[in-house]
Amino acid sequence: MFFYVYVLESGADNKLYIGYTSNLVRRIEEHKKGLSLATKFRRPFKLIYFEGCTDEEDARRREHYLKTTQGRRFLGLRLLQRGRKKASRAGS
């Protein structure tokens, strides 16, 4: 079983939401439908980044890293490499 760390960009405030899940498609749909209290009022969302992990502990560690200053810099560089503009401020 794989776990996925994902980054969503809010269309409402351009901030980022970082999370992890074992079912990426289902979780993204939950965010888009407003079923998550943490993101309900920041819709619409766009999936801008994700990566797979081999177990839940790795996914939790990676999620935590991406929420740090160093992790946000990593995300900014990855998004710039892909030709995306970096979000102005990242919130979680």
N, C-alpha and C positions, 0 to 999 in steps of 0.2 A: 504494500500500500504506500502510495506517495502522499506527501503533504505539500502544500503550495503556500508560499509567501507571496502576497500580492500588494500592489499599490494602486489605489484609486485616486483620481483627480476629481474634485468637486466642481461642477459647473456653476454652483452658487457663489463660492468664495475662492476658488482656485487653489484651495489647500489640499494637501495629500492626506489620505487615510491608509494606514499600513496594517495588514492583518495576516492571519494564516488560517488554513482550512484543509480538510481532507477531500473536499468536493468543490473545486473552484467554480464550476459553472453554476451550481446551486447557490453558492455564497454570493456571487456577483448578482444573480437575480434577486436575492433577498435584499441586497443593498439598493438595487435599482427600484424595487417595489416599496421601499421604505419600511421593511420589516425589522431592521436593526435600529435600536434606539440611539446608538452612537452616531449614526449617519442619517437618520430619518429626515432631518431638516436641512441637509446639505446637498440634496439631490438637484440635478441629475449627476450621475457619475460616469466616468470613463476609465476603463482598465488601461493603465499606462505601462505596467511592468509586472512580471511575475517570474518566479523561479521555483523549481521542484526540489524537494528534500526527501531523503530516503526514510526519515522517521520524524515523529512529532517533536522530539527534543531538539533536533537540528532546526526544524522550522521555527520553534519558539526562540531559539538562540538567534537565528537570522532575523526574525521580526524585531527582536530587541535591538540588535545591531543597527538595523535600518532606521530605527527611531532615535538613534544617537546622532550627535553632530557629525561625527565621522561617516556614519551610514548615510546621512542625508547628502553629504558631499559626494559620496559614491553614487547615489541615485542621480544627483544633478549631472555628474559627468556621464553616466550611462545614457541619460535622456538627451544630453547634448550630442553624444556620439550617434544617436539614432535620429538626429535631426529635429528633435522636439525641443521646444523652449522650456527652460527650467521654470517650475512653479515659483512664484514670488515668495511664498511662505508655506512651510509644511506644517500641518497640524495633525494630531492623531487622536 
